[in-house]
Amino acid sequence: MKPAATLSPDPEAELPLTPTVFNILLSLADGEKHGYAIMQEVEEATEGRTRMGPGTLYGSLDRMLKAGYIAESDRRPTANEDDERRRYYRLSSFGRRVLQAEAARLARAVGLARSKKIFAPT
Amino acid sequence: MNPDPTSPKAGFAAWIYRGVLKLYPAAFRQRYEGEMLQIFQEEWSQATRDGVMACGRYALHLAWDVFHTVPREWSMTIPRVALMTVAAAGLAIFYLDSAPIPFLLKVLGWACLNGTFAVFIVVFSKSTRAALFKAAFLGVLVGLMLAPINSLNPKLAPPPESPLVPVTDPSLTGREVYRRMEEVYRKAQTYADEGEVQTVYRGFFSSIQIKTFGTTFVRDGGFRFGFRDQFDRLDAWNEYVIWKEGGSVKEWWTIEPQVAPQKDLNNALGGAAGVSELTSVLVPGLLQPDKMSGGPLSDSRAQIELLGTQRIDGRETFKLQRAAANGPVFTLWIDARSYLIARISHSSSLLEKMRMRVDETIIYRPRLNPPVDAASLIFKPGPAPNVWRYLFGGRNDAMIMGFAIVLLTALLNVIHRRALRRRWRGKKELWLAPIGRRAGAGYVGLFAICAGLWLGGVGLDEVMRNLMLAQFMFQCGFLLYVIHRRSRGHARFTMAT
């Protein structure tokens, strides 16, 4: 799915991302997933700090689809593999660039914090 | 992990959640309902295995999820034009304040009115569409101001009148009719009436207020005058009673709920003249002209003109205009048979520049020399009022709503404070949000000042209620603005997630 025409092609223009959007993009970085799997992975990865409800999850996915960050996968699971009603989502190339830009931004912030010895024991 | 299909609890909870999902816009629901329900069943199933506390936690988590995602999805579904239309309709509802519409709709009207502030902020964005919206909205506002919208409200229309017929008898002058009327009242042995005062405030925010009154009079005997009006047009009544028997004169008023002995009847009725819209002194002054001097209808130098005869309320009446040197111009309709007053009207200007006018019509249903039983002259003070009820309009449900408004205001304040501090730090719009400790202290101070004024007898409970309401609506408006800003996040992608 191509990014919407109104979007800037520059991923930097999309920053900063909200924690939820960043976490959803991150969970899709290593492959396509369905909604519940994304929710579980985000909760595990953030040690329970980011716990999304179904409304938050699907509202975000809906907007990310429209913004072109993610795309719906053509793949449908077979009946014995998983629930075939589930939709799978994958990262688009634009979404990947946005994720990379956000990760780089966060890394720069962490690097700055390190240089100021924020993490040093007091 | 699949839910246990045999669990009746899971089925019932899913049934409830399926109902909750109907709060979302249809398009969103059609696309995601199945998956959301599936996730719910899996998580709920896990929570039931973990115990009652886990179920409670998950239910709360879900409630919060629904609470903050439903408005967001709707805000993205409803076209801005529709929102503007609702706002304009709300304003119209507020404008037609006295129209027979439910109180809640009026509150919504208030919400839209206060929300307009948030709507106007949209102008600061660069969008041409936003500017067009503002122009359209302003157009609606100006249209409402200029349009003769009062005519749409039957209650605000002037009372119907039949054609005026000129009087052909040259001996029947205005002064003669007036003299006969005065004589009838002066010689009445007993008199009783019931009636109502319709006060129509005409201007940008037109409204109507109706007070009812009643008089019972026995010459050289008892006297009772009472009137009542509604608190804020609700069904709680504000009553005023003036009573006389022998040399004892008492009065009682809901606002000052103690039986107060008075020096004399003249003094007591004169004190109620303002709040009773003159009904306490008009007819009582005619009944006892020797005891009540200086009444609005007692100036013998006033110019009286007979305009003609007219049928009102099925009665043939003389229509007179009476203009005193330093008083209002009264129009009187005097029953052509009994010479009792059927109706009095007068107008006054409040604020000339703002075209504010007050039209007052007093409708009498009088009875001359009726049998008066002792029961109709009994002094019956009303029940002691509940202080808290009057703070919010004199009605229990209004009181509950009032407290709910205060609580919601506080809650919204907290939500805004947390949300805006985190996301909007340093943004130019932040000053628009009445949030933070200072604002919180301001609310408490406002509440305390108004409550103090009320307890001190100043009676500003309505002011306080409206201030709190306005504050609450402002918070709602600002919340809508925040949702709107975030809904535009497709481009900037500052989604509320």
Boltz contact constraints between the chains, C-beta under 6 A:
constraints:
  - contact:
      token1: [A, 6]
      token2: [B, 491]
      max_distance: 6.0
  - contact:
      token1: [A, 14]
      token2: [B, 493]
      max_distance: 6.0
  - contact:
      token1: [A, 18]
      token2: [B, 495]
      max_distance: 6.0
  - contact:
      token1: [A, 18]
      token2: [B, 497]
      max_distance: 6.0
  - contact:
      token1: [A, 20]
      token2: [B, 497]
      max_distance: 6.0
  - contact:
      token1: [A, 21]
      token2: [B, 497]
      max_distance: 6.0
  - contact:
      token1: [A, 35]
      token2: [B, 35]
      max_distance: 6.0
  - contact:
      token1: [A, 36]
      token2: [B, 39]
      max_distance: 6.0
  - contact:
      token1: [A, 53]
      token2: [B, 62]
      max_distance: 6.0
  - contact:
      token1: [A, 53]
      token2: [B, 65]
      max_distance: 6.0
  - contact:
      token1: [A, 54]
      token2: [B, 36]
      max_distance: 6.0
  - contact:
      token1: [A, 54]
      token2: [B, 39]
      max_distance: 6.0
  - contact:
      token1: [A, 55]
      token2: [B, 65]
      max_distance: 6.0
  - contact:
      token1: [A, 55]
      token2: [B, 66]
      max_distance: 6.0
  - contact:
      token1: [A, 55]
      token2: [B, 69]
      max_distance: 6.0
  - contact:
      token1: [A, 56]
      token2: [B, 65]
      max_distance: 6.0
  - contact:
      token1: [A, 56]
      token2: [B, 69]
      max_distance: 6.0
  - contact:
      token1: [A, 56]
      token2: [B, 497]
      max_distance: 6.0
  - contact:
      token1: [A, 58]
      token2: [B, 32]
      max_distance: 6.0
  - contact:
      token1: [A, 58]
      token2: [B, 36]
      max_distance: 6.0
  - contact:
      token1: [A, 59]
      token2: [B, 69]
      max_distance: 6.0
  - contact:
      token1: [A, 59]
      token2: [B, 73]
      max_distance: 6.0
  - contact:
      token1: [A, 60]
      token2: [B, 497]
      max_distance: 6.0
  - contact:
      token1: [A, 63]
      token2: [B, 495]
      max_distance: 6.0
  - contact:
      token1: [A, 67]
      token2: [B, 490]
      max_distance: 6.0
  - contact:
      token1: [A, 85]
      token2: [B, 34]
      max_distance: 6.0
